[in-house]
Amino acid sequence: MAQVPENIGCKNPECIAKDECKRQVIAKNGTAVEVKSFGGTPEKKCGKFLQK
């Protein structure tokens, strides 16, 4: 899987892990250079950015 740069935010209101994901934090606080929507569903986390 390609590595996503640290300063790309994620805005995905569906993701169950959105409140524990630093990608959403940087999307909200304005430090992201770009905001995308990555995986993550109401049942499942995308798993790309969360600590294992």
Secondary structure, DSSP 8 states (H G I E B T S, - for coil): -----TTEEE--TT-TTGGG-HHHHHHHHT--SEEE--S--SS----SSS--
